[in-house]
């Protein structure tokens, strides 16, 4: 389970996940099968990388499409095994982008690496 805390309030999010089968013990479809969820909502079920590519070391991205949420105060991402899976779920990377309910412009503050205000 991956939990990402965000600013207080309810927000919508875009999500993308990256995968690659890196374990040479996985040599057939059905050995590593898992589901993805976010805050209890199923994003993708029956992810089986070996079945998709029939090979190791090939990258794959799953973009969940429409925004998800609104989620209040945090995003909880879970990858859980299908009942018949031999190996646990494996995610190489996750991208979670918070959507803003207002246009970002020069009056929106941004901060430099040292924390000083760089508002235009």
N, C-alpha and C positions, 0 to 999 in steps of 0.2 A: 504494500500500500504506500502511495506517495501522497503526502498532504502538502499543499502549497497555501500558506496564509496570504491574504491580500488585505487591502485596506477595508475598513469597516463599511458595510453596506452590501447591497445586492448588485451583482454585475453579471453580464453575459460574457462567454468565452468562446474563442475558436481553439481547437486542439488538433495537433498532429503528432503522430507517433512514428518512430523509426525502428526497424527490426533487421536482424540478420541472424541466420542460424550459424553459430560459431562452434558448436560442440560436435566433434566428429563421431561421438557415440550416437547421435541422432542420424540414422541412416535409412529411415523409411517414414512415409507419411503416417500420421496418427500418433507418433511418439511424444511430440510436444504440441499440445493443442490447448489453447486458452481463450478466455473471454476478457474483454475490457469493459470497465464501467467507470462512470464519473458521478460521484454523489448518489450512487445507487441506480443510475440510469445506464442501461446497456448501450455501449457505443459500437461494439463489434463483437460478434460471437464466433466461435470455432476458428480462431486464427491458427493456421497450420502452415508455417513457412516452408517446410520441406515439401509438403503436398503442392504448394504453389510453384516452386522452382525445381524440385527434385535435385537439389544441390546445396552445398554449403557456401557460406561467404557471399551471398548475394543480398544486397540491401533492398529493403522494401519500405515504403512509406504508406501509412494509412492516415488520410486526412478525413476528419469526421464530418466535413461538410458544413451544415448549418450551425449557427451559434448554439451553445448549450447554456442552460441556466434559466432564470437567474439563480446564482448560488450566493448564499449569504456568508461572508467572512472568510470562507476557505473553499478550495477545490480538493476533493479527495478522489484520486485515481487508483483503481484497483485492477490488477491483472490476476485472474484466478483460473486454475487448471480445470479443464473439462474432466469429467469423472474417469474417462479411460486413458488419460494422459500419463505417460511414464515419467516425463521430465517436467520440472516447474516452468512457469511462465518466464519469459525473458524479453525485456524491452531494452533497446540500445539507446533510445533518446526520446524525450518528450518536449513538445513546445506548447505552451499555454499562453494565449494572448488575450488580455482583458480588453473588452470593448468599452468605449467611453460613451456616455449618453449626451455628450456635447462635443462640438468641433474643437479640435486642438488648434490653437493659434498662438500668436506672439505673446498673448497675455497669460498663457498657461506656463507656470514656472517649471523650469528644468534645473538640474543641479549638476555641477561639475564633479569630478572624482574627489576633490577635497571638500565637497559639501557647500561651497559658496554658491549663492544664487546667481544664475546666469540668465535671468529673464531679460528678454529684449525690451 
